[in-house]
Each structure stands twice: as C-alpha cells, then as structure tokens.
C-alpha cells in the first residue's frame, strides 16, 4: 500500500470517529434525561406511583346474583364434560 493511500484511509477514518464523539458530548452522559422534559418525567413518576398503589390495594369482589352463580356452575360443568372426552 502506498503511503498516500494509507494517509487517506487514516484521515477518513479519524474524521468519522471525531464526528461521532462530538455528537455524544453535546447530548451529555448516556442515560441522563433521555430526551424527556421535566413535566414528562414528573407525569411518569406519578403514573408509576399510582400503579404501585393500585397493586397494594386488595381487589374487592362483587357479590354474584343467584342466577349468575347458577350460570357459572353450568358453564363449568359443561367445560368439565368437554375435557373428559
């Protein structure tokens, strides 16, 4: 390989490396802010807090009417008959 070709290859490779590094420096450290505004981060915190509160609250079961219980019982019996076949 001629010295001029080697110099040309190194120049082109270093140019793209410097361009990538400069882009990262402008954005700041990776993982910081991630392009979200302060309001968006606050909303996300509130949403996650609500999700965890909902999980800790026990779910209340509503009382079934006699007709609903009978229908559920029949449906389960029919499903069991189908499984045995």
N, C-alpha and C positions, 0 to 999 in steps of 0.2 A: 504494500500500500504506500502510496506516495505521501510525503509529509503534508502536502497541501490538502489532500483528501482527509487525512487524519485530523488536521486542524479544523476543517469544515465540519466534520462529524461532531467533534467535541463542542464546537461553537453552537451548533444547532441543538444538541442535547442539553447543554447548560442553559440555553435560552428558555426552553420549556420548563426546566426544573425551577428556574427563578420565577417564572410566571405563576407556577402552582404555589410556591411558598408565599409569594406576595398576597395571593388571594386568601390564604388561610390567616395571615397576620391581620388582615382587615376585619375579618369576622370575629376574631377573638378566640379564646380557647374552645376546643370542641366540647359540646355538651352544655355550654353556657347559653342560656336564653332560648336557643333553638328556634329563633325567629318568631317567638311569641311576644305579644305586647303584655304589659303589666296587667291590664284588665283581663286578658285571656288566661293568664296564669292564675289570677285570683278566682275566676269562674271555675277553672279546673279544680282548684283546691276545694272550693265549696261543693262542687259536684261529687268529688271523691269522699268528702266528709259525710255528705248525705247518703251515699251508697253504704258506707260502713255503719252509719247509724241505723239504716233500714235493715241491715243484716243482723244487728244485735237485738232488734225488737222481735219478740216472738210473733209468729203469724197466728191470727185468730181464725179458727174455723167456724164457718157459719153453720147453723143447725139445719139439717135437711128435713124436708117435709116427709110424711109417711109415704106419699106417692113417689117421691124421688128415691127414697130408700128401697122401695119395692122394685122400681125400675132398675136401679143399680144392682140389686140382688139377682134379678132375672138376667141382666146383661152378663154378670159374672158367671152365672150357671151356664148360660149359652156358650160363653167363651171356653169354659172348662170342658164342656161336651165336645167342642171342636178340637181341643187339644188332645183329648183321649183317642180320637180317631186316627 
